[in-house]
Amino acid sequence: AARTGVVLTSQHMLDIEFHTAGTMRLTLCVGRYALKFARVRRGRDANRREQLEWSRATPPRREMLCPVLWAAPFGLVIVMQRAVALTRQEQQELLFNHGFPDWDYMPGGPRSPFEFKETDWGRLDGRLVALDYAAADD
């Protein structure tokens, strides 16, 4: 989802961003956390897929995924660690240099749970992580 909304910064450096461009989910970033709220049934499905992929991820896969910290029942909302989204230039460089991580397909799982849009990837503690990994194999 594109970055839209308001950025508020208090004297305690709690910054808040509200991303409303997504059609399935909207994201509220508060301090160190990102809350993804489902707008529609497909948003609930996306939240459940991300929670599922995180819960069954092997240690090498967890290195490439933004952690899901908590998930509400029915996929209504998930809470993830907040990361810094890539810029368009960073995303283009990663595409050109084949810098995105490879997802090792495992039977029963998705071929690849993510797309390579700049808003779907970010940096968390200096490492590249998928922020949105709910892409379904169609």
N, C-alpha and C positions, 0 to 999 in steps of 0.2 A: 504494500500500500504506500502511496506517496505520502510525503510528510506535509500535512496540512494542520492547521489549528493554531493553538496559542502556546507560547513558551513563557512560563512564569518562573522567575527566580526570586527567592526570598533571601533575607539576610543570612539564613542558615544554609544557603546554597542548595535548596531542594528545588530542582528544576522539574517542571511538569510539561509534557507535550501530549497533545491529543491528535491522533492520526485518524482521519475520517474518510480517507479516499478509498479504502477497501470496500468492495461490494458485499463480501461475506462477513467480515469482521471489522471492528474498530479497535484501536489500541490506545490505551492510556498509559503513558510512561511517567512514573513518579519515582524520583530518586534512583535507586538501584534496580527497580522492578518495572516490568512491562506486563500489563494486564490486557489480554486479548478477549474481547467480548463478542460473542456470536450475534450477528444481526438476523440471520436466517438459518434454516435447517442445515444448509451446506456449511455455514460457519461453525455450527455445533459439530458437524462431522469433521471439519478441519481441526478443531480443537481436540477432538477425541483421537484423530490420527497422530497429531503431534505428541500427545501424551503417551499413546501406545508405542510410537517409535522410540521415544525417550526411555520408556520403561524397559523395552527389550533390547536396547542398543548395547553392543559390546563396548568395552573400553575404547578401542580405536574409533568406533563410530561416535561415541560420546564426545570425543575431542573435536569433531566437526559440527556438533549440534549445540545450539543455545539451550541450556538446561531448563526443563520444565520443573518448577519448584512446587507447584500445587495445581490441582485440577478440580473444578466443581463438578458435581454430578451432571450428567446429560450433556456435557460439553458446553455449558453455558459460558464459562470463563476459564481461562488458564492463566497462571502467573509464571512468568519466565524471568530470568536475569535480564537486565537491560544491557544492550550492547550498542555500539556506535555503528550506524549503517554506513555502508560503503558509499563513496562518491561515484558519480558516473565514470570519472576517469579511472579510479581504482578498479571498478568492475570491468571496464574495457581492457585494462592492462592484464587483469587476471584471465579474461577470455583469450586474449591474444597469446599469452604465455602459458596457456593450459594450467593455470594456477589454482583452479578450483579443485577440491579434493574429489577422489573417486569413491563412489558408493559401491561397496562390494555386495553385489546381489546375493541374497540368500533365499532359498525356496520358501514360499509363503509370505514373503515381504514384497514391498514395492521395488520395481526395477531402479527407480530413483525417486526419492520423496521431495525433491526440490527443483526449482527453476534457477536460472542464473541472473535474475534481475538485481540491480544494485540495492533495492530496498529489501530484498530477501536474504541478504548477507551482511555481516558486520564483523566488528572486532570486539572481542571480549578478553580482557587481560592480555592483549597483544596478539591473540590467535584468531584466525579466520573461522567464523562459525555461521551455520545456516540459521537465520532468524525465522524463516517460514519453511517448514519441511512437511507440509500437508498435501503436496501435489499428489493427486491420485493417478495411477496408471489407467489410461482409458483404452 
